[in-house]
Amino acid sequence: MLKSSGRLDQVIDRIGDILPVLSSSGDQVFWIAISRLLVREHDWILGEENTGNVVDDTGAILWSFAQATPGAKVRVKAIVQSLIANGDLLIVPWILRKHLFVHGLTPYRKQNHGEVIFDLEETIKLRDLELPRYYSAVKSGVAIRKLPDTEAIFCILNSNLWDDTLRQSFTAQLDSMSAISTIAALLSPPNVIVDLSTLEQMFDADAVLGMTRGLLRDEGFPENEWLASSVRRFRGALLGQDPHVSSPDDEDS
């Protein structure tokens, strides 16, 4: 009900305000419930939704709480462990990916996000524990069908563990307009840019471009304009186009 009414983000914001004075006794039940609410209700994204932003807000609240409140790191670590035990694929990946960048565990430069929750050794241990779960979620189709964001996906990519098996599996999953629209909504919604090299790591970009063009010829763009815009941007990224330059809808040659 919270999700369908659009009030989940308001609840999360309120929790951020009062978390420092709440007892830790209810942490396990509360954060597991939030994690479950964040999972998408439908296999495919049908229109604009903000659940991915709520995941961002949730992770940011726990991150800030751990840094600003004395003794909170231990509490957040316990929350993370309870989330892992209950199969979370949203909040923990958000926290893990931030730590991967802070500790220089990606091909990119380190990012300074202030004091961390997990030290380097703990982060490596968490990464090694979690990435097999994320890998399985992508390969099984759970990631594209149920997750409202791509943190788990990018934890694998940023750790250089996205292999040919996963690439082939992900390519095969993008075989319908519903799947294309969903990955477009996840990777290239309005105001988000993804480049061709990243897409090429994830799947066979030429094959997915061919699939996208064929589906657009047969079915056209989604009726929902937000989703249609995401598909246009996704197609443009597959073509290696400048994301700031639009292409006509009949570009299918």
C-alpha positions, 0 to 999 in steps of 0.5 A: 500500500505504501508503494502503490500510494507513492508514500514510501519515499516519504516514509524513508525520509522520515526514518532518516530524520528519526533513526538516531533516536530509534531503538535498534531492537526493531532494525531487523524487521524494519529494514528487511520489510523496506528491502522487500517493498523496494522490489518491483511488483511487475516483471517489466517496467511499464512506465515511470517509477521512482523506486530506484531513487528510493533505494538511493535514499535508503542507502544514503540514510544508512551511510549518513547515520553510520558516519554521524551517530556515535556507535552507529557503524556496528548497528549498520553492519548488523543491518547489512548482515540481516539484509544479506541473510534475507536475500536483499539485492538492493540496499546492500549492493548500494552500500557495497558499491560505494565502498568499492570506490572508496577503497579503490577496488574498481578500475576507476579512481578512488572516491572520497565519501568521508568515513566508511562503514567497512574497512578495506579488509571487511569490504573485500570480504563483503564483496567476495561474499556478495558478488556470487549472489549478484551474479546469480541474480543477473544470470537467472533474470531476477535482476532485470525482472525484479530490481528497480536499479542497477547497483548489483549489476554495476558491483559486478561490472566495477569488480571486473567479474562480468564474464562471457557467460554472463554477457551471453546470458544477459544478451539472450534475456533481451529478446522482447520489447518488454525486456528492451524497454525495461533495460532501457528504463534502468540504464538510460532513463531521461537525465541518465547517460550510459555509453556504448563501451559499458553496454558492450561489456554487459551484452552483445551490443550489435545483437541487442541493437538488431533486436531493438530495431526489429522490435521497433519496426514490428511493435513501435515505441511503448505508448508511455512517453517516459518509457519511449524516451528511455528506449530512444536514448538506449537505442542511441547509446547502442548506436554510439550517438551523442546522448545530447543529440536526438535521432528520428524514430524511424532510424532503423537501417 
